[in-house]
Amino acid sequence: MLPKACEDRVILKSDALVLLDQTSEKQLMTKVLIIEDEEILRESILNILETNGFITIEAGDGRSGVQLAKQFVPDLILCDVRMPEFNGYEVLQKLRQDPITAKIPLLFLTAENIQNVKDQAQELGAHGYLFKPFTTAQLLQAIAQELRDCLG
């Protein structure tokens, strides 16, 4: 159950069916790691992705996220920028230093729509960013686009 303030920002699965119809079965079996310290948002993202056929892995902090990425080698990582322990930039740096995780595409989740966030993300090798708050359709569209770009 989402807090009242979030209800208008989340689109139900039926509203995103057009995006899913354009997504291949290969993409729907994709393994996605969500690294997000805000539990309500993380659970919402997990629910959306699982409902739409994705395999999900979750981490509540950057340190755990890096460990899970090495253990499960996901096809895509969604990672918050501001977190305790390792922030999103530190997560990305650690992932890029390890040959096992170096090529995994990563999309940042951020509430900061400012140029230096975009610049730092790009400089470190992030594949993009999704600005909070986002809708289900925006989330699925960003993932579908990234998978088309990376998986062919």
C-alpha positions as CSV (number, residue, x, y, z in Angstrom):
1,M,0.0,0.0,0.0
2,L,1.4,3.4,-1.0
3,P,1.2,6.5,1.1
4,K,-1.5,8.9,-0.1
5,A,1.1,11.3,-1.4
6,C,2.5,8.6,-3.8
7,E,-0.8,7.2,-5.1
8,D,-1.2,9.7,-7.9
9,R,2.4,9.0,-9.2
10,V,2.0,5.3,-9.7
11,I,0.2,4.0,-12.8
12,L,-1.3,0.6,-12.6
13,K,-0.1,-2.3,-14.8
14,S,-3.0,-1.9,-17.2
15,D,-1.8,1.6,-18.1
16,A,1.6,0.3,-19.1
17,L,0.4,-2.6,-21.3
18,V,1.2,-0.7,-24.5
19,L,4.9,-0.5,-23.4
20,L,4.8,-4.2,-22.5
21,D,3.4,-5.1,-25.8
22,Q,6.4,-3.5,-27.4
23,T,8.8,-5.4,-25.1
24,S,10.1,-8.8,-26.2
25,E,9.9,-11.9,-24.1
26,K,13.7,-11.9,-23.8
27,Q,13.4,-8.5,-22.1
28,L,10.6,-9.6,-19.7
29,M,12.8,-12.4,-18.3
30,T,15.5,-9.8,-17.5
31,K,17.1,-9.9,-14.0
32,V,17.1,-6.4,-12.5
33,L,18.9,-5.4,-9.3
34,I,17.2,-2.5,-7.4
35,I,19.5,-0.6,-5.0
36,E,17.3,1.8,-3.1
37,D,17.4,2.7,0.6
38,E,13.8,4.0,0.7
39,E,11.9,0.9,1.5
40,I,8.5,2.1,0.2
41,L,9.9,3.1,-3.2
42,R,12.1,-0.1,-3.4
43,E,9.0,-2.3,-2.7
44,S,6.9,-0.3,-5.3
45,I,9.6,-0.8,-7.9
46,L,9.9,-4.5,-7.1
47,N,6.2,-4.9,-7.3
48,I,5.9,-3.1,-10.7
49,L,8.8,-5.2,-12.2
50,E,7.7,-8.5,-10.8
51,T,4.1,-7.9,-12.0
52,N,5.5,-7.2,-15.4
53,G,7.6,-10.4,-15.7
54,F,11.0,-9.2,-14.5
55,I,13.2,-11.2,-12.2
56,T,14.2,-8.9,-9.3
57,I,16.9,-8.7,-6.7
58,E,16.8,-6.0,-4.0
59,A,19.3,-4.2,-1.9
60,G,18.6,-1.5,0.8
61,D,22.1,0.0,0.6
62,G,25.0,0.4,-1.8
63,R,27.4,-2.0,0.0
64,S,24.8,-4.8,-0.2
65,G,24.0,-3.8,-3.8
66,V,27.6,-4.2,-4.9
67,Q,27.8,-7.7,-3.2
68,L,24.5,-8.8,-4.9
69,A,25.6,-7.5,-8.3
70,K,28.8,-9.7,-8.0
71,Q,26.8,-12.7,-6.8
72,F,23.9,-12.6,-9.2
73,V,25.2,-10.6,-12.2
74,P,22.0,-8.9,-13.2
75,D,21.1,-7.7,-16.7
76,L,20.4,-4.2,-15.4
77,I,20.8,-2.2,-12.2
78,L,18.6,0.6,-10.9
79,C,20.5,2.5,-8.3
80,D,19.6,5.5,-6.0
81,V,22.2,8.2,-5.9
82,R,21.8,9.3,-2.3
83,M,22.2,6.4,0.1
84,P,24.1,5.6,3.3
85,E,27.3,3.4,3.2
86,F,28.1,3.7,-0.5
87,N,26.2,6.4,-2.5
88,G,25.2,5.6,-6.1
89,Y,28.4,7.1,-7.5
90,E,30.5,4.9,-5.2
91,V,28.4,1.8,-6.2
92,L,29.1,2.6,-9.9
93,Q,32.8,3.0,-9.3
94,K,33.0,-0.3,-7.4
95,L,31.0,-2.1,-10.1
96,R,33.2,-0.7,-13.0
97,Q,36.4,-1.8,-11.2
98,D,35.3,-5.5,-11.2
99,P,35.5,-7.4,-14.5
100,I,32.4,-9.4,-13.5
101,T,30.2,-6.3,-13.1
102,A,32.0,-3.7,-15.2
103,K,29.7,-4.0,-18.2
104,I,26.3,-4.2,-16.4
105,P,24.2,-1.2,-17.4
106,L,23.2,1.0,-14.6
107,L,20.4,3.6,-14.4
108,F,20.5,6.1,-11.6
109,L,17.3,7.0,-9.7
110,T,17.5,10.5,-8.4
111,A,15.4,13.4,-7.1
112,E,18.1,15.9,-8.2
113,N,17.4,17.1,-11.7
114,I,20.6,19.2,-11.8
115,Q,23.4,19.2,-14.4
116,N,26.2,18.1,-12.1
117,V,24.3,14.9,-11.3
118,K,23.9,14.2,-15.0
119,D,27.5,15.0,-15.7
120,Q,28.9,12.9,-12.8
121,A,26.7,10.0,-13.8
122,Q,27.8,10.1,-17.4
123,E,31.5,10.6,-16.5
124,L,31.4,7.4,-14.3
125,G,29.7,5.4,-17.0
126,A,26.1,5.3,-15.9
127,H,23.7,4.5,-18.8
128,G,21.2,7.1,-17.7
129,Y,19.0,8.3,-14.9
130,L,15.3,8.4,-14.0
131,F,14.1,11.4,-12.0
132,K,11.9,10.9,-9.0
133,P,9.0,10.9,-8.8
134,F,8.4,8.7,-11.8
135,T,5.4,6.8,-13.0
136,T,5.1,3.1,-13.8
137,A,5.1,3.9,-17.5
138,Q,8.2,6.0,-17.2
139,L,10.0,3.3,-15.3
140,L,9.1,0.6,-17.8
141,Q,9.9,2.8,-20.7
142,A,13.4,3.6,-19.3
143,I,14.1,-0.1,-18.7
144,A,12.8,-1.1,-22.1
145,Q,14.9,1.5,-23.8
146,E,18.0,0.5,-21.9
147,L,17.5,-3.2,-22.7
148,R,16.9,-2.4,-26.4
149,D,20.2,-0.4,-26.4
150,C,22.2,-3.0,-24.4
151,L,20.7,-6.4,-25.3
152,G,19.9,-5.7,-28.9
